[in-house]
């Protein structure tokens, strides 16, 4: 990449991060109680300022924070992850409410995402999103789970006595709350596998098929840019001990050694991990190529 092009990209990033920082400082002044706005990484703001002062060549990690508000007696936890190029790119927002069931939570997140894409894409919009939630949250208490939400997970056939392994591909997995839910739900259902956050985000989940599909129904109901089942492997339950590849569920991190600030996973290291577990063919199936040098 030529120097002029590199400068152009850096100028765009600086403009976006400047807007993010200004918006966060405004939000911080509005939600000044410690428990109202919480940074996932307390160093993230300082890292942004260092970059904007041209004192660091590394693009800072995504700004990830939670805003807690009350709306008509309901506690809303608004989990926000801002991509480097926000507001040019859509923010990653996930809302939880202490009085909502799974369907209500999925519906309000879907509608909020649609509202932002339709009206405010390309501009700072976190306060606008909060205002929308304050104006509309009450209505979702009245929404009941409909038949569409009860459809089988990706139309998979559910067989009670099968051992299932799912391979999930997401455009990215950054949001801390989503990552927590992925791990928490897997452990609750006694599933094994891993979640590799970053860009792309990869999840392997294995266990009794009914439990895997319950996990998938909950996870896919969150607001995602893109998430899909790339591959499924189904075995007789008698083969579980032979076919099971993992014995707990954990997050995996494969950072580039040459650029520890990179948000992209090191596919070379991930390929080696898959090979170690006898899953080289699955790596090819998911990505369409063999990553060996």
Phi, psi and omega per residue, in radians:
X1 nan 2.304 -3.103
X2 -1.267 2.812 -3.082
X3 -1.051 -0.686 -3.127
X4 -1.094 -0.729 3.130
X5 -1.154 -0.739 3.111
X6 -1.055 -0.735 3.117
X7 -1.123 -0.662 3.136
X8 -1.107 -0.794 3.120
X9 -1.096 -0.764 3.141
X10 -1.101 -0.681 3.109
X11 -1.078 -0.693 3.117
X12 -1.137 -0.776 3.136
X13 -1.091 -0.769 3.134
X14 -1.047 -0.742 3.127
X15 -1.092 -0.784 -3.131
X16 -1.139 -0.803 -3.114
X17 -1.169 -0.584 3.078
X18 -1.094 -0.744 3.108
X19 -1.163 -0.685 3.108
X20 -1.078 -0.792 -3.105
X21 -1.117 -0.746 3.121
X22 -1.100 -0.730 -3.138
X23 -1.159 -0.740 3.140
X24 -1.103 -0.727 3.138
X25 -1.113 -0.625 3.058
X26 -1.141 -0.797 3.123
X27 -1.083 -0.701 -3.131
X28 -1.108 -0.620 3.121
X29 -1.258 -0.497 -3.133
X30 -1.433 -0.621 -3.137
X31 -2.012 1.327 -2.931
X32 -1.526 -0.261 3.092
X33 -1.243 2.442 -3.019
X34 -0.922 -0.684 -3.062
X35 -1.423 -0.119 -3.078
X36 -1.416 -0.650 3.097
X37 -2.328 2.170 -3.002
X38 -2.267 2.143 3.071
X39 -1.384 2.380 3.064
X40 -1.208 -0.673 3.108
X41 -2.164 1.953 -3.061
X42 -1.170 -0.226 3.134
X43 -1.597 -0.122 -2.991
X44 -1.102 -0.689 -3.133
X45 -1.181 -0.757 3.107
X46 -1.082 -0.681 3.117
X47 -1.126 -0.674 3.095
X48 -1.116 -0.776 -3.130
X49 -1.126 -0.688 3.116
X50 -1.080 -0.751 3.122
X51 -1.124 -0.750 -3.104
X52 -1.184 -0.426 3.071
X53 -1.467 0.065 -3.132
X54 1.133 0.543 3.134
X55 -1.780 0.076 3.107
X56 -2.577 2.434 3.130
X57 -1.561 -0.205 -3.085
X58 -1.572 2.256 3.055
X59 -1.143 2.243 -3.085
X60 -1.164 2.766 3.085
X61 -1.073 2.807 3.119
X62 -0.992 2.529 3.057
X63 -1.372 2.050 -3.000
X64 -2.205 2.074 -3.114
X65 -2.659 2.917 -3.120
X66 -2.159 2.372 3.021
X67 -1.999 2.206 3.120
X68 -1.887 2.134 3.123
X69 -2.352 2.832 3.038
X70 -1.897 2.304 3.066
X71 -2.284 1.934 3.139
X72 0.905 0.738 3.109
X73 1.439 -0.027 3.121
X74 -1.717 2.377 3.117
X75 -1.554 2.072 3.080
X76 -1.827 2.256 3.036
X77 -1.914 1.900 -3.065
X78 -1.800 1.871 -3.079
X79 -1.671 2.128 -2.972
X80 -2.178 2.260 3.025
X81 -2.233 2.130 -3.079
X82 -1.789 2.021 3.057
X83 -1.012 2.742 -3.134
X84 -0.924 -0.666 -3.069
X85 -1.668 0.229 2.948
X86 -1.187 2.380 0.261
X87 -1.567 0.069 3.074
X88 -1.159 -0.502 3.068
X89 -1.900 2.738 -3.118
X90 -1.175 2.400 3.054
X91 -1.240 2.679 3.071
X92 -1.683 1.827 -3.086
X93 -2.102 2.307 3.075
X94 -2.329 2.200 -3.038
X95 -1.917 2.323 3.024
X96 -2.121 2.559 3.137
X97 -2.362 2.376 -3.067
X98 -1.198 -0.199 -3.102
X99 -2.016 0.205 -3.129
X100 -1.811 2.525 2.954
X101 -1.502 -3.121 -3.043
X102 -1.072 -0.718 -3.119
X103 -1.150 -0.796 -3.132
X104 -1.060 -0.714 -3.137
X105 -1.142 -0.764 3.115
X106 -1.094 -0.733 -3.088
X107 -1.157 -0.770 -3.114
X108 -1.182 -0.621 3.093
X109 -1.177 -0.717 3.110
X110 -1.108 -0.781 -3.111
X111 -1.186 -0.658 3.107
X112 -1.123 -0.763 3.116
X113 -1.064 -0.756 3.128
X114 -1.102 -0.716 3.135
X115 -1.073 -0.774 -3.130
X116 -1.153 -0.807 -3.124
X117 -1.077 -0.650 -3.056
X118 -1.394 -0.462 -2.979
X119 -2.142 -0.440 -2.956
X120 -2.364 0.276 3.107
X121 -1.160 2.286 -3.132
X122 1.689 0.040 3.104
X123 -2.430 2.718 3.104
X124 -1.068 2.374 -2.969
X125 -2.566 0.210 -3.094
X126 -1.149 -0.792 3.113
X127 -1.128 -0.653 3.086
X128 -1.077 -0.711 3.106
X129 -1.108 -0.718 3.113
X130 -1.113 -0.736 3.115
X131 -1.081 -0.701 3.102
X132 -1.086 -0.738 3.118
X133 -1.119 -0.712 3.119
X134 -1.107 -0.581 -3.114
X135 -1.452 -0.415 -2.947
X136 -2.087 -0.217 -3.038
X137 -1.032 -0.686 -3.121
X138 -0.917 -0.684 -3.047
X139 -1.120 -0.452 -3.060
X140 -1.390 -0.235 3.029
X141 -1.162 -0.424 -3.080
X142 -1.586 -0.151 -3.101
X143 -1.452 2.308 3.135
X144 -1.841 2.709 3.137
X145 -1.102 2.262 -3.117
X146 -1.804 3.075 -3.043
X147 -1.153 -0.527 -3.095
X148 -1.080 -0.583 -3.079
X149 -1.301 -0.237 -3.124
X150 -1.613 0.071 3.138
X151 -1.119 2.685 -3.115
X152 -1.148 2.556 -3.091
X153 -1.043 1.972 -3.135
X154 0.841 0.551 3.076
X155 1.026 0.494 3.054
X156 -1.293 2.506 3.047
X157 -1.319 2.253 -3.116
X158 -1.695 2.082 3.100
X159 -2.150 2.124 -2.976
X160 -1.062 -0.559 -3.027
X161 -1.897 0.903 3.105
X162 -2.236 2.639 3.019
X163 -1.801 2.222 -2.998
X164 -2.140 2.469 2.978
X165 -2.190 2.178 3.121
X166 -1.930 2.467 3.033
X167 -2.015 2.020 -3.050
X168 -1.878 2.325 3.113
X169 -2.039 2.255 3.070
X170 -2.175 2.551 3.084
X171 -0.919 -0.738 3.027
X172 -2.823 2.696 2.996
X173 -2.286 1.809 3.117
X174 -2.106 -0.754 -2.968
X175 -0.962 2.141 -3.065
X176 -1.055 -0.718 -3.123
X177 -1.136 -0.723 3.096
X178 -1.097 -0.741 3.124
X179 -1.079 -0.736 3.105
X180 -1.063 -0.728 -3.119
X181 -1.175 -0.695 3.123
X182 -1.011 -0.830 -3.109
X183 -1.259 -0.805 -3.096
X184 -1.040 -0.820 -3.104
X185 -1.153 -0.668 3.118
X186 -1.084 -0.747 -3.126
X187 -1.227 -0.633 3.100
X188 -1.054 -0.636 -3.079
X189 -1.641 0.115 3.106
X190 1.026 0.746 3.095
X191 -1.703 2.742 3.126
X192 -2.093 2.920 -3.129
X193 2.338 -2.578 -3.107
X194 -2.762 2.809 2.973
X195 -2.152 2.176 3.077
X196 -1.892 1.680 -3.133
X197 -1.251 2.868 -3.129
X198 2.170 -2.675 -3.141
X199 -2.342 1.938 -0.042
X200 -1.312 2.975 3.039
X201 -1.819 2.308 -3.123
X202 -2.169 2.358 3.064
X203 -2.255 2.319 2.970
X204 -1.986 2.230 -3.136
X205 -2.276 2.316 -3.130
X206 -2.462 2.573 -3.116
X207 2.780 -2.883 3.078
X208 -1.037 2.371 -2.980
X209 -1.022 -0.676 -3.129
X210 -1.122 -0.634 3.119
X211 -1.244 -0.701 3.098
X212 -1.069 -0.737 -3.115
X213 -1.250 -0.541 3.036
X214 -1.150 -0.742 3.078
X215 -1.037 -0.823 -3.086
X216 -1.107 -0.688 -3.139
X217 -1.085 -0.704 3.135
X218 -1.222 -0.775 -3.047
X219 -1.235 -0.722 -3.092
X220 -1.248 -0.275 3.127
X221 -1.301 -0.230 3.055
X222 -1.226 2.890 -3.135
X223 -1.464 1.939 -3.107
X224 -2.125 2.582 3.001
X225 -1.175 -0.807 3.055
X226 -2.763 2.241 3.027
X227 -2.599 2.367 -3.062
X228 -2.677 2.702 2.995
X229 -1.438 2.027 -3.118
X230 -1.514 -0.502 -3.070
X231 -2.803 2.481 3.026
X232 -2.217 2.538 3.081
X233 -2.242 2.149 -3.065
X234 -2.088 2.281 -3.093
X235 -2.310 2.754 2.980
X236 -1.105 2.555 -3.083
X237 -1.059 -0.485 3.135
X238 -1.161 -0.331 -3.131
X239 -1.597 0.035 -3.012
X240 -0.976 -0.833 -3.100
X241 -1.082 -0.588 -3.127
X242 -1.341 -0.670 -3.003
X243 -1.619 -0.364 -3.075
X244 -1.138 2.243 -3.080
X245 -1.730 -0.397 -3.041
X246 -2.283 2.750 -3.048
X247 -2.238 0.175 2.956
X248 -2.745 -3.083 3.082
X249 -2.191 2.242 -3.062
X250 -2.610 2.882 3.006
X251 -1.519 2.477 3.078
X252 -2.022 2.534 3.123
X253 -2.301 2.169 3.077
X254 -2.180 1.494 -3.111
X255 -1.488 2.577 3.046
X256 -1.164 2.198 3.140
X257 -1.168 -0.481 -3.111
X258 -1.417 -0.341 -3.132
X259 -2.596 1.551 -3.061
X260 -1.196 -0.241 3.117
X261 -1.556 -0.092 -3.112
X262 -1.114 2.461 3.117
X263 -1.611 -0.074 3.121
X264 -1.593 2.486 3.138
X265 -1.305 2.613 3.069
X266 -1.418 1.767 -3.055
X267 -1.192 -0.461 3.071
X268 -1.095 -0.804 3.122
X269 -1.178 -0.668 3.106
X270 -1.133 -0.694 3.108
X271 -1.064 -0.722 3.108
X272 -1.117 -0.698 3.101
X273 -1.060 -0.775 -3.124
X274 -1.146 -0.712 3.123
X275 -1.093 -0.719 3.136
X276 -1.024 -0.582 -3.118
X277 -1.687 0.239 3.106
X278 1.227 0.580 -3.046
X279 -2.131 0.473 -3.122
X280 -1.059 -0.670 3.141
X281 -1.137 -0.631 3.112
X282 -1.139 -0.686 3.086
X283 -0.990 -0.787 3.122
X284 -1.126 -0.704 -3.121
X285 -1.118 -0.679 -3.091
X286 -1.294 -0.788 -3.010
X287 -1.802 -0.249 3.080
X288 1.421 0.188 3.106
X289 -2.735 2.860 3.075
X290 -1.694 2.169 -3.012
X291 -1.562 0.175 3.111
X292 -1.184 2.453 3.082
X293 -1.334 nan nan
